[in-house]
Amino acid sequence: MRKLLLTGFILSVSCSFVKAQLSEKDHFEISKQLDIYNALFKELNLFYVDSIDVVKTMTDNIDFMLKRLDPYTEYIPEEKLSDFLVITTGEYGGIGTMIHSDKGKIYISEPHEGMPAAQAGLQPGDVIVEIDGETMEGQSSSYASERLKGQPNTTVKIQFLRQGEQKPRKTNIVRKRIEINPVTYYGILPENTGYIYLAGFTTHSAQSVKAAFEDLKTKGITSLIIDVRDNGGGVVEDCLEILNYFVPKGNLLLTIKGKARQLDKTYRSTQQAIDSLIPLAVLVNHRSASAAEILAGTLQDLDRAVIVGNRTYGKGLVQSPYQLPYNGQLKMTIAKYYIPSGRCIQAIDYSHRNDDGNASYIPDSLTSVFYTSKDRPVRDGGGILPDFIIEEKKMPAMVYYLDIENLFFDFVAQWRTKHPVIDYPDQFEVTDEIYGEFTDFLKSKDFNYDRQSGKALESLKDIMEFEGYADTAAEEFKALENKLKPDLDRDLDLYRSPLSNLLARQIMKQYYFAKGEIIYTLRNDDILKKALETLSDRDLYSGIFNKQ
């Protein structure tokens, strides 16, 4: 039996069936091309003037071949399989923390609440100096991660350096079976509205959502919001089970169709719903993908929930793992999925590429109209279009550079050494004093950031010189150049609001984990506000499903 990754269905395909699909001509061409490739590589390895890195060359060739198909079909060698399994199961043996590398050092990024790393006192910003006596200086984060993982109940010895201290600390941490709860946070919002934030779909998602939902129901909620923003998908078996909680038994939920008919399957709700009447809203954004889109799209097609946010990513493809020699795996796209209206929401057509080899988005003009259970028109292609579109605010370009240089993270890691206690997420504010300390920190780091407008200006200058306008428009060009010149003080003042918000989110994450960050962001969330407004106005809510 095979569990489909990212869509988690159970299928089996026999080798005899695959062989039956290949003609004699296909067999000959495959054998011919493999013989040519083997002979070519053998000659290169024997006689090429320089040494060839066999493993890297072969891996690069495999990756190049698969990337010509789609981004989701990939080869997973044995050494990377454990990371892959963590994504799909949410489980591993270790100490329960995220790490990252920066300038040759390994940093603790985010200890998971209640896990061994957090219980041992490790904090974001701590530098891991040694693991079991082996120095981590100059090592990659993946290398360090493998050494932190291990069998539950085994001990790992860690030497780490805290921000502002000169002498490393030592600690022994007993590994345990780490289960990452996909329900990062749930609680009750105004108007007795329940709220569940679902970060991903692992093999424990349905169980976690059910526990949260039943707990909220005992506390008297009268409506529910499921937040799948930034949820990249995962195992759809759990997604289908979650849909069963809210949809009456016997409803069509999902259909998959592949090149091989044996892969085709239709899925319906098979259980009695926990609550098939409670008003529902699902929050989405452009990073909601795969199983998250199935959840939102199926509830939209069945007229069971109001969708609020902005257009989702648009991934309508199904993957399945295939075992390869030497414990590797091939994660391969084998089918497309279709939600109840019959639409596939795949946004990019990988089967028809441009002359330059790039795949294109399917234009709206080429999409087709489908209809929900109450005859509301919806379209295929391009993801799920919400019933209420609330565009996310655009971030200034400098945010990108602050993020990739880890400057939000670095500042907070240092700042917390002087501020061991702060307000809770529902009360915290970035004061003038905190923002002033942040701006001083950036200036001390000599923070510089590239600007696309500056690059475009350089290109314009070259074109003007080529076409002979450099002299005639020199004054105007100089004035524009001065206006577009990076000015850190000006931009820190101009973009104070979004920068303060992102700074506060990092502070909340480091003090109160991922849950704290969510609680803080919900305080000023336009998408959430629209969902609450819709659920509290039953005429508005029911009217959505009657718009034909």
C-alpha positions as CSV (number, residue, x, y, z in Angstrom):
1,M,0.0,0.0,0.0
2,R,1.3,3.5,-0.8
3,K,0.3,6.7,0.9
4,L,0.2,9.7,-1.4
5,L,2.2,12.6,-0.1
6,L,0.6,16.0,-0.1
7,T,-2.6,14.3,-0.9
8,G,-2.3,11.2,1.4
9,F,-4.5,8.7,-0.5
10,I,-3.7,5.0,-0.3
11,L,-3.1,3.4,-3.6
12,S,-1.1,0.5,-5.0
13,V,0.2,0.1,-8.5
14,S,1.6,-3.2,-9.8
15,C,4.7,-3.4,-11.9
16,S,2.9,-5.6,-14.4
17,F,0.4,-2.8,-15.0
18,V,3.2,-0.3,-15.7
19,K,4.9,-2.7,-18.1
20,A,1.6,-3.3,-19.9
21,Q,1.4,0.4,-20.6
22,L,4.7,0.4,-22.4
23,S,4.9,-0.6,-26.1
24,E,7.8,-2.5,-27.6
25,K,9.0,0.7,-29.2
26,D,8.9,2.4,-25.8
27,H,11.0,-0.4,-24.2
28,F,13.5,-0.2,-27.0
29,E,13.9,3.6,-26.7
30,I,14.3,3.5,-22.9
31,S,17.0,0.8,-23.2
32,K,18.7,2.6,-26.0
33,Q,18.9,6.0,-24.2
34,L,20.1,4.4,-21.0
35,D,22.8,2.5,-22.8
36,I,24.0,5.7,-24.5
37,Y,24.0,7.6,-21.2
38,N,25.9,4.8,-19.3
39,A,28.5,4.6,-22.1
40,L,28.9,8.4,-22.2
41,F,29.3,8.7,-18.5
42,K,31.8,5.8,-18.4
43,E,34.0,7.5,-21.0
44,L,33.8,10.9,-19.2
45,N,34.8,9.3,-15.9
46,L,37.7,7.5,-17.5
47,F,39.2,10.1,-19.8
48,Y,38.0,13.6,-19.0
49,V,40.9,15.9,-18.2
50,D,39.7,16.7,-14.6
51,S,38.2,14.5,-11.9
52,I,34.4,14.2,-12.0
53,D,32.4,14.3,-8.8
54,V,30.3,11.3,-9.6
55,V,27.6,11.7,-6.9
56,K,27.1,15.4,-7.5
57,T,27.0,15.0,-11.3
58,M,24.5,12.3,-11.2
59,T,22.3,14.0,-8.6
60,D,22.4,17.3,-10.6
61,N,21.4,15.4,-13.7
62,I,18.5,13.7,-11.9
63,D,17.3,17.1,-10.4
64,F,17.5,18.8,-13.8
65,M,15.5,16.0,-15.4
66,L,12.8,16.2,-12.8
67,K,12.6,20.0,-12.7
68,R,11.6,19.8,-16.4
69,L,8.4,18.1,-15.3
70,D,7.1,20.1,-12.3
71,P,8.4,21.4,-9.0
72,Y,6.8,18.7,-6.9
73,T,8.4,15.6,-8.6
74,E,11.7,15.1,-6.8
75,Y,14.3,12.6,-5.9
76,I,14.8,12.1,-2.1
77,P,18.1,10.4,-1.3
78,E,18.4,8.3,1.8
79,E,20.2,11.0,3.8
80,K,17.3,13.5,3.3
81,L,14.5,11.0,3.9
82,S,14.2,11.8,7.6
83,D,13.5,15.5,6.9
84,F,10.9,14.5,4.4
85,L,9.1,12.1,6.8
86,V,9.0,14.9,9.4
87,I,7.1,17.1,7.0
88,T,4.4,14.4,6.4
89,T,4.1,12.9,9.9
90,G,5.1,15.8,12.1
91,E,7.1,13.4,14.2
92,Y,10.8,12.7,14.8
93,G,13.2,11.8,17.6
94,G,15.0,14.8,18.9
95,I,15.0,17.8,21.3
96,G,12.3,19.8,19.6
97,T,13.8,23.0,18.2
98,M,14.3,24.7,14.9
99,I,17.9,25.9,14.1
100,H,19.6,28.0,11.4
101,S,23.1,28.8,10.3
102,D,24.5,32.3,9.9
103,K,28.1,33.3,9.2
104,G,29.4,29.9,10.1
105,K,27.5,29.5,13.4
106,I,24.5,27.4,14.3
107,Y,21.7,29.3,16.1
108,I,18.7,28.1,18.0
109,S,15.8,29.7,16.0
110,E,12.6,28.5,17.7
111,P,12.3,25.9,20.5
112,H,8.9,24.2,20.4
113,E,6.8,24.9,23.5
114,G,6.9,22.1,26.0
115,M,9.7,20.1,24.2
116,P,13.1,19.1,25.7
117,A,15.0,22.0,24.2
118,A,12.6,24.6,25.8
119,Q,12.5,22.6,29.1
120,A,16.3,22.6,29.2
121,G,16.3,26.4,28.9
122,L,17.6,26.8,25.3
123,Q,16.5,30.2,23.9
124,P,16.3,31.7,20.4
125,G,19.7,33.3,19.6
126,D,21.8,30.7,21.6
127,V,24.8,29.6,19.5
128,I,25.3,25.8,19.5
129,V,29.1,25.4,20.0
130,E,29.4,21.6,20.3
131,I,27.1,18.6,20.0
132,D,28.4,15.5,21.7
133,G,31.9,17.0,21.8
134,E,32.0,17.8,18.1
135,T,32.4,21.5,17.1
136,M,29.6,23.0,15.0
137,E,31.8,25.9,13.8
138,G,31.4,26.2,10.0
139,Q,28.8,23.3,9.8
140,S,25.5,23.5,8.0
141,S,22.2,23.6,9.8
142,S,21.2,20.2,8.2
143,Y,24.5,18.7,9.5
144,A,23.7,20.0,13.0
145,S,20.1,18.9,12.8
146,E,21.0,15.3,12.1
147,R,23.2,15.2,15.2
148,L,20.5,16.7,17.4
149,K,18.1,14.0,16.2
150,G,18.2,10.5,17.5
151,Q,16.3,7.7,19.2
152,P,14.0,8.8,22.0
153,N,15.4,8.4,25.6
154,T,19.0,8.8,24.4
155,T,21.0,11.8,25.6
156,V,22.7,14.5,23.6
157,K,25.3,16.7,25.1
158,I,25.1,20.4,24.0
159,Q,27.5,23.2,24.6
160,F,26.0,26.6,23.7
161,L,26.8,30.3,24.1
162,R,24.1,32.7,25.2
163,Q,23.9,36.2,23.8
164,G,25.9,38.7,25.9
165,E,28.0,36.0,27.6
166,Q,31.6,35.0,27.1
167,K,31.7,31.5,28.6
168,P,29.7,28.6,26.9
169,R,27.1,26.7,28.9
170,K,26.7,23.0,28.9
171,T,23.5,20.9,29.1
172,N,22.5,17.3,28.7
173,I,19.1,16.8,27.0
174,V,17.2,13.6,26.8
175,R,15.7,13.2,23.3
176,K,12.0,12.3,23.1
177,R,9.5,11.5,20.4
178,I,8.6,15.0,19.1
179,E,5.1,15.4,17.8
180,I,4.5,18.9,16.3
181,N,0.9,19.9,16.9
182,P,-0.5,21.2,13.6
183,V,-3.1,23.2,15.6
184,T,-0.8,26.0,16.7
185,Y,-3.5,27.9,18.5
186,Y,-7.2,27.8,19.2
187,G,-9.5,30.0,21.3
188,I,-12.7,32.0,21.5
189,L,-13.1,35.4,19.8
190,P,-15.9,37.9,20.1
191,E,-19.5,36.9,19.4
192,N,-18.8,33.4,20.7
193,T,-16.8,32.6,17.6
194,G,-14.3,29.7,17.8
195,Y,-11.0,30.0,16.1
196,I,-8.5,27.3,15.0
197,Y,-5.2,28.0,13.4
198,L,-4.1,24.9,11.4
199,A,-0.4,25.2,10.3
200,G,-0.3,22.1,8.2
201,F,-1.7,18.7,7.4
202,T,0.2,15.9,9.0
203,T,-1.0,12.5,10.1
204,H,-2.3,14.1,13.4
205,S,-4.1,17.1,11.9
206,A,-7.6,15.6,12.0
207,Q,-7.2,14.4,15.6
208,S,-5.9,17.8,16.7
209,V,-8.7,19.7,14.9
210,K,-11.3,17.4,16.4
211,A,-10.0,17.9,19.9
212,A,-9.9,21.7,19.5
213,F,-13.3,21.9,18.0
214,E,-15.0,19.7,20.6
215,D,-13.3,21.7,23.4
216,L,-14.6,25.0,21.8
217,K,-18.1,23.5,21.5
218,T,-18.2,22.7,25.2
219,K,-17.4,26.4,25.8
220,G,-20.4,27.5,23.9
221,I,-19.2,28.7,20.5
222,T,-21.9,29.5,18.0
223,S,-19.7,29.9,14.9
224,L,-16.2,28.8,13.8
225,I,-13.2,30.2,11.9
226,I,-10.6,27.8,10.5
227,D,-7.4,29.7,9.6
228,V,-5.2,28.0,6.9
229,R,-3.2,31.0,5.9
230,D,0.4,30.1,5.1
231,N,-0.6,26.4,5.3
232,G,1.3,24.7,2.5
233,G,-0.7,21.5,2.6
234,G,0.3,18.0,3.5
235,V,-1.5,14.7,4.0
236,V,-5.0,15.0,2.4
237,E,-6.4,11.9,4.2
238,D,-6.5,14.1,7.3
239,C,-8.0,16.9,5.3
240,L,-10.8,14.6,4.2
241,E,-11.4,13.5,7.8
242,I,-11.6,17.2,8.9
243,L,-14.2,17.8,6.1
244,N,-16.2,14.9,7.5
245,Y,-16.6,16.9,10.8
246,F,-18.6,19.6,9.1
247,V,-20.3,18.0,6.0
248,P,-23.3,15.6,6.1
249,K,-22.6,12.0,5.4
250,G,-22.6,11.0,1.7
251,N,-21.4,14.3,0.1
252,L,-18.8,14.2,-2.7
253,L,-15.5,15.6,-1.3
254,L,-12.8,15.0,-3.9
255,T,-12.0,13.1,-7.1
256,I,-8.5,12.3,-8.4
257,K,-7.7,11.4,-12.0
258,G,-4.4,10.3,-13.4
259,K,-3.0,8.9,-16.7
260,A,-3.6,5.4,-15.3
261,R,-7.3,4.6,-14.6
262,Q,-6.3,2.5,-11.7
263,L,-5.3,5.7,-9.9
264,D,-8.7,7.3,-10.3
265,K,-10.8,7.5,-7.2
266,T,-13.8,9.3,-5.7
267,Y,-14.0,10.3,-2.1
268,R,-17.2,11.0,-0.1
269,S,-17.9,11.9,3.5
270,T,-18.3,8.6,5.3
271,Q,-19.0,9.7,8.9
272,Q,-21.7,11.5,10.7
273,A,-20.6,15.1,11.1
274,I,-19.8,16.5,14.5
275,D,-21.7,19.7,13.4
276,S,-23.0,20.1,9.9
277,L,-24.9,23.4,10.7
278,I,-22.5,25.6,12.6
279,P,-21.6,28.7,10.5
280,L,-18.1,28.4,9.2
281,A,-15.5,30.7,7.7
282,V,-12.1,29.7,6.3
283,L,-9.2,32.2,6.1
284,V,-6.8,31.8,3.2
285,N,-4.0,33.7,1.5
286,H,-1.7,33.1,-1.5
287,R,0.5,30.8,0.5
288,S,-2.5,28.4,1.3
289,A,-1.8,25.4,-1.0
290,S,-2.6,21.8,-1.8
291,A,-4.6,20.2,1.1
292,A,-5.4,23.7,2.5
293,E,-7.0,24.5,-0.9
294,I,-8.9,21.3,-0.8
295,L,-10.4,22.1,2.6
296,A,-11.3,25.7,1.5
297,G,-12.4,24.7,-2.0
298,T,-14.6,21.8,-1.0
299,L,-16.4,23.8,1.7
300,Q,-16.9,26.6,-0.9
301,D,-18.2,24.2,-3.5
302,L,-20.6,22.6,-1.0
303,D,-21.8,26.1,0.1
304,R,-20.7,25.0,3.6
305,A,-18.3,27.9,4.5
306,V,-17.6,31.5,3.6
307,I,-14.0,31.9,2.3
308,V,-12.2,35.1,3.3
309,G,-8.8,36.4,2.3
310,N,-7.0,36.4,-1.0
311,R,-6.6,34.0,-3.9
312,T,-4.8,30.8,-2.9
313,Y,-1.6,29.3,-4.4
314,G,-3.3,27.1,-7.0
315,K,-1.8,23.6,-6.6
316,G,-4.1,20.9,-8.0
317,L,-1.6,18.1,-8.4
318,V,-1.3,14.8,-6.5
319,Q,2.0,13.2,-5.5
320,S,2.9,9.6,-4.5
321,P,6.2,8.2,-3.1
322,Y,7.9,5.3,-5.0
323,Q,10.7,3.3,-3.4
324,L,14.1,3.5,-5.2
325,P,17.3,1.4,-4.7
326,Y,19.6,2.3,-1.8
327,N,16.7,3.6,0.3
328,G,15.9,6.6,-1.8
329,Q,12.4,7.7,-2.9
330,L,10.9,9.3,-5.9
331,K,8.0,11.7,-5.0
332,M,6.1,11.8,-8.3
333,T,3.1,13.7,-9.6
334,I,0.7,11.1,-10.7
335,A,-2.7,12.8,-10.9
336,K,-4.8,15.9,-10.6
337,Y,-7.5,16.4,-8.1
338,Y,-11.0,17.9,-8.6
339,I,-13.2,19.4,-5.8
340,P,-17.0,18.8,-5.7
341,S,-18.0,21.3,-8.5
342,G,-15.7,19.4,-10.8
343,R,-13.0,22.1,-11.1
344,C,-9.3,21.6,-10.8
345,I,-7.6,24.7,-9.3
346,Q,-4.1,24.1,-10.7
347,A,-2.7,27.5,-11.6
348,I,0.4,26.7,-13.6
349,D,0.4,24.6,-16.7
350,Y,3.6,22.5,-16.5
351,S,2.7,20.4,-19.5
352,H,2.9,23.3,-22.0
353,R,6.0,25.4,-21.5
354,N,7.2,28.5,-23.3
355,D,10.1,28.4,-25.8
356,D,12.4,29.4,-22.9
357,G,11.3,26.3,-20.9
358,N,9.3,28.3,-18.4
359,A,5.8,27.2,-17.4
360,S,3.0,29.9,-17.4
361,Y,0.0,30.7,-15.3
362,I,-3.3,29.8,-16.9
363,P,-4.9,33.1,-17.8
364,D,-8.4,33.8,-16.5
365,S,-9.7,34.0,-20.0
366,L,-8.9,30.3,-20.5
367,T,-10.5,29.1,-17.3
368,S,-14.0,27.6,-17.2
369,V,-17.1,28.3,-15.0
370,F,-18.3,25.6,-12.6
371,Y,-21.2,25.8,-10.1
372,T,-21.5,25.2,-6.3
373,S,-24.3,23.1,-4.8
374,K,-26.4,26.3,-4.8
375,D,-25.5,27.3,-8.3
376,R,-23.0,29.9,-7.5
377,P,-20.4,30.3,-10.3
378,V,-16.8,29.5,-9.5
379,R,-13.9,29.0,-11.8
380,D,-11.1,26.5,-12.2
381,G,-7.4,27.3,-12.5
382,G,-5.7,29.9,-10.4
383,G,-6.5,28.6,-6.9
384,I,-9.5,29.3,-4.8
385,L,-11.0,32.8,-5.1
386,P,-12.5,33.8,-1.8
387,D,-16.0,35.0,-1.3
388,F,-14.6,38.1,0.3
389,I,-11.3,39.3,-1.1
390,I,-9.2,41.2,1.4
391,E,-5.8,42.1,-0.1
392,E,-2.8,41.7,2.1
393,K,-0.7,44.9,2.6
394,K,2.4,45.0,0.5
395,M,5.7,45.0,2.4
396,P,8.5,47.5,1.6
397,A,11.5,45.9,-0.1
398,M,13.8,46.6,2.9
399,V,11.8,44.0,4.9
400,Y,13.1,41.3,2.6
401,Y,16.7,42.3,3.3
402,L,16.1,42.6,7.0
403,D,14.7,39.1,7.0
404,I,17.4,37.3,4.9
405,E,20.1,38.9,7.0
406,N,18.2,37.7,10.2
407,L,18.3,41.2,11.6
408,F,14.8,41.1,13.3
409,F,15.9,37.8,14.9
410,D,19.3,39.0,15.9
411,F,18.0,42.2,17.5
412,V,15.3,40.4,19.6
413,A,17.8,37.7,20.7
414,Q,20.0,40.5,22.1
415,W,17.2,42.7,23.4
416,R,15.7,39.9,25.5
417,T,18.9,39.5,27.5
418,K,18.0,42.9,29.1
419,H,14.2,42.4,29.1
420,P,13.5,39.0,30.7
421,V,9.8,39.8,31.2
422,I,7.4,41.6,28.8
423,D,3.7,42.1,28.4
424,Y,1.5,39.2,27.1
425,P,0.7,39.1,23.4
426,D,-2.8,40.5,23.8
427,Q,-1.3,43.7,25.5
428,F,2.2,44.1,24.0
429,E,3.1,47.2,22.0
430,V,6.3,48.3,20.3
431,T,7.0,51.6,22.1
432,D,9.1,54.5,20.8
433,E,11.9,53.3,23.1
434,I,11.8,49.8,21.6
435,Y,11.7,51.0,18.0
436,G,14.5,53.5,18.8
437,E,16.7,50.6,20.1
438,F,15.9,48.7,16.9
439,T,16.9,51.5,14.6
440,D,20.1,52.0,16.6
441,F,20.9,48.3,16.2
442,L,20.4,48.5,12.4
443,K,22.8,51.5,12.2
444,S,25.4,49.7,14.3
445,K,25.2,46.8,11.8
446,D,25.8,49.1,8.9
447,F,22.6,47.8,7.3
448,N,22.4,48.3,3.6
449,Y,19.7,47.2,1.3
450,D,19.5,46.9,-2.5
451,R,16.6,48.6,-4.2
452,Q,15.0,47.4,-7.5
453,S,14.3,51.0,-8.4
454,G,18.0,51.7,-8.2
455,K,18.8,48.8,-10.5
456,A,16.1,50.0,-12.9
457,L,17.6,53.5,-12.9
458,E,21.0,52.1,-13.8
459,S,19.5,50.3,-16.8
460,L,17.7,53.4,-17.8
461,K,20.9,55.3,-17.7
462,D,22.6,52.9,-20.0
463,I,19.7,53.1,-22.4
464,M,19.7,56.9,-22.3
465,E,23.4,56.9,-23.2
466,F,22.9,54.5,-26.0
467,E,20.0,56.5,-27.5
468,G,21.7,59.8,-27.0
469,Y,19.4,61.3,-24.3
470,A,22.0,61.3,-21.5
471,D,22.8,65.0,-21.9
472,T,19.4,66.4,-22.7
473,A,17.7,64.7,-19.7
474,A,20.7,64.9,-17.3
475,E,19.1,67.3,-14.9
476,E,15.8,65.4,-14.7
477,F,17.7,62.1,-14.3
478,K,19.8,63.5,-11.5
479,A,16.8,64.7,-9.6
480,L,15.1,61.3,-9.9
481,E,18.3,59.6,-8.8
482,N,18.5,61.7,-5.7
483,K,14.9,60.8,-4.8
484,L,15.4,57.1,-5.2
485,K,18.7,57.0,-3.3
486,P,18.4,54.7,-0.3
487,D,18.0,56.6,3.0
488,L,17.9,54.4,6.1
489,D,16.6,57.1,8.4
490,R,13.9,58.2,6.0
491,D,12.8,54.6,5.3
492,L,12.8,53.6,9.0
493,D,10.4,56.5,9.6
494,L,8.4,56.0,6.5
495,Y,7.8,52.3,7.1
496,R,7.6,52.3,10.9
497,S,4.2,50.7,11.0
498,P,5.0,47.5,9.0
499,L,8.4,47.3,10.6
500,S,7.0,47.6,14.1
501,N,4.5,44.9,13.3
502,L,7.1,42.5,12.1
503,L,9.4,43.3,15.0
504,A,6.6,42.6,17.5
505,R,5.8,39.3,15.8
506,Q,9.5,38.2,16.2
507,I,9.4,39.4,19.9
508,M,6.2,37.4,20.5
509,K,7.7,34.3,18.9
510,Q,10.8,34.4,21.0
511,Y,9.0,35.0,24.3
512,Y,5.7,33.1,23.7
513,F,6.4,30.7,20.9
514,A,4.4,30.4,17.7
515,K,1.2,30.6,19.7
516,G,2.1,34.1,21.0
517,E,2.8,35.4,17.5
518,I,-0.6,34.3,16.3
519,I,-2.4,35.9,19.3
520,Y,-0.6,39.1,18.6
521,T,-1.4,39.2,14.9
522,L,-5.1,38.5,15.4
523,R,-5.4,41.9,17.2
524,N,-5.1,43.9,14.0
525,D,-6.1,41.4,11.2
526,D,-8.4,42.8,8.5
527,I,-9.1,39.3,7.1
528,L,-10.2,38.1,10.5
529,K,-12.3,41.2,11.1
530,K,-14.2,40.5,7.9
531,A,-14.8,36.9,8.9
532,L,-16.1,38.0,12.3
533,E,-18.4,40.6,10.7
534,T,-19.8,38.0,8.3
535,L,-20.4,35.3,10.9
536,S,-22.0,37.8,13.3
537,D,-24.5,38.9,10.7
538,R,-26.5,35.9,9.8
539,D,-28.3,37.6,6.9
540,L,-25.0,38.6,5.4
541,Y,-23.7,35.0,6.0
542,S,-26.6,33.2,4.4
543,G,-26.8,35.7,1.6
544,I,-23.4,34.7,0.4
545,F,-24.7,31.2,-0.6
546,N,-27.7,32.7,-2.5
547,K,-25.6,34.8,-4.9
548,Q,-26.1,33.1,-8.2
